[in-house]
Amino acid sequence: MKELIGIIAVILTIIGHGFYILDILKNKTKPHVFSWIIWAVMTIIAFLGQWQKGGGAGSWTTAATGLMTILIAILAFKKGSKDITRSDKFFFGGALLAIIPWILTKDPTLSVIIITLIDVSAAVPTLRKTIKSPRSETFMTYFLNIFRHGLSILALERLNLATFLFPTALFFVNLTIALVILKHKLTTRKLGRLS
């Protein structure tokens, strides 16, 4: 059963990120390059930590996400947001510096804690950009990510901090970004009806 849930989560990963990639190629979505570089590196590392600690089928979606985020990071260089602020540089630099303690630790659980903190910090530039320009992000990607992270948690073969923390944090990051986009969509519709 966990394998089936893991497969469904991987399919949602591919579909959700597929929408995102298509919107990038159509110039509708402008990924923040700093966020996606950090997410690509951290997601691959998180997968390795989850796998070492027995995540099994629940870690498959993290591996699939890692591959998709690498592709999006590459696209972000060419087609991403050029709106980079001082705070974006601060969070990007902090995320890069936080890689040092991860390298120094040999404990997968501590590594996943550090990586999760880095990954959540990497969301700040995208969240700031999304608040400023909600149409620059693809709602469906974040919406599907909420479900896939929930499913990946259900598919975990061993439930411990190293396997559970990363997908739980990403569940809430995606929920936050989806709500920002949804609020804009609902406000825009309401204003359209008033006109």
N, C-alpha and C positions, 0 to 999 in steps of 0.2 A: 504493500500500500504506500509506504514512504517513497518507493521508487517512482510510482505513478505520480504522486504529488510533486516530486522533484522534477519529473519530466514536464509536467504542466507548468511549473514555475519557469523552467528553461524556455518553453514555448512562449510564455508571456514576456520573458526577457527579450527574445528575438523579435516578437511582434511590436512591443513597446518601443524598443530602440530602432526598429525598422521604420516606424512612423517618424521618429526623431530624425533619422538619417535622410529620409525622403524630404522632410521639411527643410533640412539644411540645404539639400541639393536644389530645392525650389526657392531658396533664399527667404523662406518664411521664418525659420528658426535660426537664431544667432547664438551658438553656444559660447560660453565664457571660457576662453582657452585655459586660464589658470585652474578653474574648477576641474575641467576634464582631464588635464594632465595629471593632477593629483589623484583624481578618482581612478584613472587608469592604473597608476602604480599601486595605490593603496588597495584597490579591489583584488588585484592579483596576489598581493601579499596576504590579504585577509583570507582569500581562498586557501592559500598554503597553510595558514594557521588553523583554519576550520578543518581542513583535511587531516592535518596531523593530530588533531584532538577528536577525531572520529565523527565529523559532521556528515559524512556519507552523502546520501542523495540530497540532503538539505544544503550541501555546499556546491552542488552542481550549478545552481543559478548564479552563485558568486563567480564561478569560473566563466560562465557564459557572459556575465556582465563585464568581467574584466576584458574579455576579447572585444566586446561591443564598445566599451569605453575607450579602448586603444584606437579603434577606428574613428570614433567621434572626436577624440583629441587631435588626430591627424587632420580631420576635416575642419576643426576649429581654428587651426593655424591659417587656413586659407579663407574660410567663410564665416569665422566666428566674430563675436562682438569685439570692437576696437575700443570700447568704453572701459578703460582700465583706470581705476582711481588709486589714490594713495592707500586707502584701506584694503583694496584688492591686493596690492603689492605686499602689504603687511601680512595679510592672511596667507598669501602664497609663500612668502619668505618663512613665516612661522611653520607652515606645513612642511616645507623643505627641511628646516632645522630639526623638526620633530622626527625626521627619519633617522637622525643620528642615534637617539636612545633605542629606537627599534632595532638598529643594526647591532648595537651593543648587547642587547638582551638575548638570551638563549631560551627564554620561556615563551612558548606560543601564546599563553593566556595574556601575559603582559604585552606581548607584541600586538595582539588583537585589540587590547584596550588602547594602546598608543595609536594604532592605525585608525581605530574608530574615531578617536578625538581629532586626528588629522583630517579624516574624511568629512566629518561634520564641519570642521573649520573651512574646508575647501568649498562647502556649499554656500558660505556667506557671500562671495562675489556673485554667484548665480542668483541667490535670493535677492540681493540688492538690485541686480539688473532686472529681475523679474518684477519686483515692486515698481521700479521706474518704467519698465516697458514690458507689461505682461504678454503682449502678443509676440514677443521675441522667443517664447518658449512653447513647446508642444504639450498641451494639457494631457492628451491621451497617454503619452509616455509616463508622466508622473502618476496618473491615475492607475495605469496597469502596474506600475512599480509598487504601488501600495499593496495590491493583491499578491503580486509575486513574492514580495518580501514576507508577507503573512504566510503564504504557502511554503516558502523555503524554511520558515521557522517550524511549521508543522512537519516537514519532511526530515528534520534533523534526526539522525539516528542516536546521537548522544546529546543531551541537553546540558550544557555547561557554559560558563561565561565566555569561553573562547569561541564556541559555536553560535551562541545566542545573541551576543551583544551587537555585533556588526549588522546583521539583518534587521534587528529591532531598531537600532539608531537610524538606519536608512529608511525603514518604514515611516518614521516620524519626519525625517527630512523631506521625503517625497510627499507626504501628507501636507506638510507646510507649504511647499511650493505649489502643489495642486490647488490648495485652498486660495492662495494668492491669485492664481490664474482664474479660478472659478469665480471669485469675488468680482474680478474685473469683468468677466463675461456676463454675470448676472446684473451688475451695475449698468453695463452698456446696453443690455436688453431692456432694462427698466427705463433708462433714459430714452431709448429708441421708441418705446411705447408712449412716452409722455410728449414726444414731438408731434 
